[in-house]
Structures are given as structure tokens and as C-alpha cells.
């Protein structure tokens, strides 16, 4: 049933287009024919009047000589009259000579004032309907008469009808041809829909593996490729969801196991020494803090990715954010013997469009990542530059390098370079690796602010360079 509906719609549309366009063309041609006829009469009248105005004398002999030299438009009649509006000479169609010089008082005053007149005039019978145009003749600057041209519409109607009949015959032929082409085209267009329908039915059952094999570059081929891309994205999202649940479960399992073991040791009296109890209690508190941060990061990433996060973007000084974050990790920098080289001062005003809370967390994750992956006694460089209305930031460190294919993966959820786990003793390591959501949150945050973030090719002596940009703002 669907095939027949589409075929009928295609066929009906093609027929409608031919009939509609043919009708418009027919009326347009008819109107064009009449307008062209009127323009020719007006131009002919003005041309003869100008020639007579340039002659030295204006009399019957002069008028007849001029009319003999100028070809009169086919089917029209030309009358030359004097200042009293009496006939002086004529050429072309001779019918209606007696009535041709009937002018109203208004038309006479217009001609005497040097202005042309035109219009429609009916004859003694309905068939004698004429269009006329009259132009004044001035000899030596004085109104001396004029020229009147007229054409019988009924006489030209026959030629117009012949033209319309030819157009109509062409439309009938085009109608049959378009019907045949429309029917053939509808059958050809419907052939790929069976493949699309079969694939869509599989999608509705939750199986997104089937691909639609249509290689054409037309709209149907584009639909097929769009559906293939959609199924691939849905399949990827489902896989990402499964991976996320598995990773989340693993991330929660480790600290929960640690909390359970420590709490059971205290509850069972295995640990009784006050210092040991304090150590185990501190471990429980640290793991609880980690779980709280993990839940917070998961919720934040979810809100950013779904667009549900309420974000207020306004101008702020990111230089202050950087130095405030660096002060927070001052002890970690000292423990690893790192040297920070920053291209801007604490009192430099670097205005960007962002939100203080979220950009502070992004900068914290970036600095923490740079410190953790830097080797001891190395340099971390933080550079800032302005270009095309954006502030460009580069955080370079010496230590773990990031290969080309890994640069996109590091912004994924729960990704840790080399599968490294988190550190449980922040004071000892000088940094804390976290849950593996830090860079994912950074990317979503900075992109929300209209910027971009990525790892770029490092230049010696650095092994990794994180680049991001934000829109400049006046502060």
C-alpha cells in the first residue's frame, strides 16, 4: 500500500506541476502578447511624430511622404491630423477612418500641451475593439497637429489564439511525457525503501548492527547513510553506557572495599592501638572524601554533557585563578622539586568569559595533572598569549609523554595513562590522580565556555603540552 501511495503522490505531483506551470505560462504569454502589441503601437506613433516635428513644414504632402518612407506595423492604421484635429494623411489599415479622430476635450488639451495619450476605443461593432496611441507634432515650437496609431485587437486575436493553441498542444504532449517519467521515477525511487524499512524494523527491536547498503549519492542514499550513522552512534552510546557502568562500579568498589576492611578491623578489635585506630580512621575518611568527589564529578560531567547544568558566563580574571590554584599545590611542587615558569604575573589582568567555580575546577585538574605526570626536578611552563579575540594557554611539563593516538583518549571517562591507578597517599606522592574524570570535565567545561582543549605536539625540552583557549573579556 505504501508503494502505491508514493507512486500516486509522485505521479500526481508531476501532473500538477505541468498543468500549473502550463497555465501560468499560457496566461503570461497572452498578457505578454498584448503588452508587446501596445508598446509597438506607442513606439510607432512617437517615432512618426518626432520625424514630422523635425520637418520644415507640416502639411498634407509632407505627412504623406513621411508615411510612405516609414513601414507601418502590421495590422495597424496611422492617421496624421492637423491642429483642428482633421485628417491630413493616413496609412495602413483604413477601417474606421471616420471615427478614428474622435478625441475627448481632455485628450485634445493633453496633446496641445505636448503630452501623448493612449487607451482602448470601441467601434460600432464588438469586434472593432482598438488600442490607440496619439502623439503631438510641434512645428517651429507650435502645436501643429499629431499622429494617431491604432490596432484592432480582434484582428490580432486570431494570431494570439494560434499561439496559445500551439502552447496548449505542447502542454498536452509534456503532460503525457511527464506522466510516464513520473511513474517510472516513482518505481525507481521506491526500490531502496525496502532495505531501509527492514533495517528500521531491526532498530525498533534494539538491534543496531544492520547497515543499510545503499551507495547512491541522492537524498535516499543520504537518508541511508544518516540512519547508518545514527545506528552507529546509538550503538556507541550503549557501549559507552555499559563501559561507564562497569568503570563506575569498579571505581566505587575499590574505596568501599578499603572502607569496609578498615572499619571491620576497628570493629573486631584487630586494631586496638590508638595510633593505628587513628590511621585506619583517617583512611576511612580519605576514602569517603574520594567517594564524595567521585559522585560529584560523575554528576557534574553528566550535567555538562546533557546540557542540564546551570552556567553563568561572565568576565573574570583567570590569572588570579591560576595563581590561587598554584598556591594550593605549593607543597606538592616542593616535594617533587619542580620549577614553575609562568609567562604572566599575579597582578596581570587576563579577562576571559567563564564561570569562576567551574573554571577554577578545570584549572585545578589541569595543574594537578601536570604536577602528577612531571618527573622530579623538572620544569612546568605556563604560557599565555592573545590572538583573534581568544586567550591561548599552554601548560607544558617534562615527564610522561602522550602519543598521537592517545591524545584524544585522555579526555575520556575514567581514562588513566598506562592504566595507572589512583594514589592513596597524597602527601607521599605529592599529587592525587583522582578518578580519571578530571580531563573529561575540563573538556566539557571549556567547550561550554566557547573554547577548545587538546594535547598538541610538544617541543623540546617538554614531553607533553596541554593547550586550551577561552574568549577574551574586558575586566
ZISULRA-V804760 format. One record per backbone hydrogen bond with DSSP energy under -1.0 kcal/mol. NH is the residue of the N-H (numbers start at 1). CO is the residue of the C=O. If there is no record, write none. Layout:
BEGIN
NH&CO ; NH&CO
END
This chain:
BEGIN
5&1 ; 6&2 ; 7&3 ; 8&4 ; 9&5 ; 10&6 ; 11&7 ; 12&8 ; 13&9 ; 14&10 ; 15&11 ; 16&12 ; 17&13 ; 18&14 ; 19&15 ; 20&16 ; 21&17 ; 22&18 ; 23&19 ; 24&20 ; 25&21 ; 26&22 ; 27&23 ; 28&24 ; 29&25 ; 30&26 ; 31&27 ; 32&28 ; 33&29 ; 34&30 ; 35&31 ; 36&32 ; 37&33 ; 38&34 ; 39&35 ; 40&36 ; 41&37 ; 42&38 ; 43&39 ; 44&40 ; 45&41 ; 46&42 ; 47&43 ; 48&44 ; 49&45 ; 50&46 ; 51&47 ; 52&48 ; 53&49 ; 54&50 ; 63&59 ; 64&60 ; 65&61 ; 66&62 ; 67&63 ; 68&64 ; 69&65 ; 70&66 ; 76&73 ; 77&150 ; 78&91 ; 79&148 ; 80&89 ; 81&146 ; 82&86 ; 85&82 ; 88&80 ; 89&80 ; 91&78 ; 93&76 ; 100&96 ; 102&99 ; 103&101 ; 108&104 ; 109&105 ; 110&106 ; 111&107 ; 112&108 ; 113&109 ; 114&111 ; 115&110 ; 117&134 ; 119&132 ; 121&130 ; 123&128 ; 128&125 ; 129&127 ; 130&121 ; 131&151 ; 132&119 ; 133&149 ; 134&117 ; 135&147 ; 137&145 ; 139&142 ; 142&139 ; 144&137 ; 146&81 ; 147&135 ; 148&79 ; 149&133 ; 150&77 ; 151&131 ; 153&129 ; 156&152 ; 157&153 ; 160&156 ; 161&157 ; 162&158 ; 163&159 ; 164&160 ; 165&161 ; 166&162 ; 167&163 ; 168&164 ; 169&165 ; 170&166 ; 171&167 ; 172&168 ; 173&169 ; 174&170 ; 175&171 ; 176&172 ; 177&173 ; 178&174 ; 179&175 ; 180&176 ; 181&177 ; 182&178 ; 183&179 ; 184&180 ; 185&181 ; 186&182 ; 187&183 ; 188&184 ; 189&185 ; 190&186 ; 193&190 ; 196&192 ; 197&193 ; 198&194 ; 199&195 ; 200&196 ; 201&197 ; 202&198 ; 203&199 ; 204&200 ; 206&203 ; 207&202 ; 214&212 ; 222&218 ; 223&219 ; 224&220 ; 225&221 ; 226&222 ; 227&223 ; 228&224 ; 229&225 ; 230&226 ; 231&227 ; 232&228 ; 233&229 ; 234&230 ; 235&231 ; 236&232 ; 237&233 ; 238&234 ; 239&235 ; 240&236 ; 241&237 ; 242&238 ; 243&239 ; 244&240 ; 245&241 ; 246&242 ; 247&243 ; 248&244 ; 249&245 ; 250&246 ; 251&247 ; 252&248 ; 253&249 ; 254&250 ; 256&252 ; 257&253 ; 258&254 ; 259&255 ; 260&256 ; 261&257 ; 262&258 ; 263&259 ; 264&260 ; 265&261 ; 266&262 ; 267&263 ; 268&264 ; 270&265 ; 271&265 ; 277&273 ; 278&274 ; 279&275 ; 280&276 ; 281&277 ; 282&278 ; 283&279 ; 284&280 ; 285&281 ; 286&282 ; 287&283 ; 288&284 ; 289&285 ; 290&286 ; 291&287 ; 292&288 ; 293&289 ; 294&290 ; 295&291 ; 296&292 ; 297&293 ; 298&294 ; 299&295 ; 300&296 ; 301&297 ; 302&298 ; 303&299 ; 304&300 ; 305&301 ; 306&302 ; 307&303 ; 308&303 ; 309&303 ; 314&354 ; 316&352 ; 318&350 ; 322&318 ; 323&319 ; 324&320 ; 325&321 ; 326&322 ; 327&323 ; 328&324 ; 329&325 ; 330&327 ; 333&329 ; 334&330 ; 335&331 ; 336&332 ; 337&334 ; 338&333 ; 339&378 ; 341&380 ; 343&382 ; 348&345 ; 352&316 ; 353&471 ; 354&314 ; 359&355 ; 360&356 ; 361&357 ; 362&358 ; 363&359 ; 364&360 ; 365&361 ; 366&362 ; 367&363 ; 368&364 ; 369&365 ; 370&366 ; 371&367 ; 372&368 ; 373&369 ; 374&371 ; 375&398 ; 377&336 ; 380&339 ; 381&396 ; 382&341 ; 383&394 ; 385&392 ; 387&390 ; 390&387 ; 391&470 ; 392&385 ; 393&468 ; 394&383 ; 395&466 ; 396&381 ; 397&464 ; 400&373 ; 410&406 ; 411&408 ; 412&409 ; 415&412 ; 415&436 ; 419&416 ; 420&417 ; 429&425 ; 430&426 ; 441&437 ; 442&438 ; 443&439 ; 444&440 ; 445&441 ; 446&442 ; 447&443 ; 448&444 ; 449&445 ; 450&447 ; 451&446 ; 454&467 ; 456&465 ; 462&459 ; 463&397 ; 464&397 ; 466&395 ; 467&454 ; 468&393 ; 469&452 ; 470&391 ; 472&389 ; 473&351
END
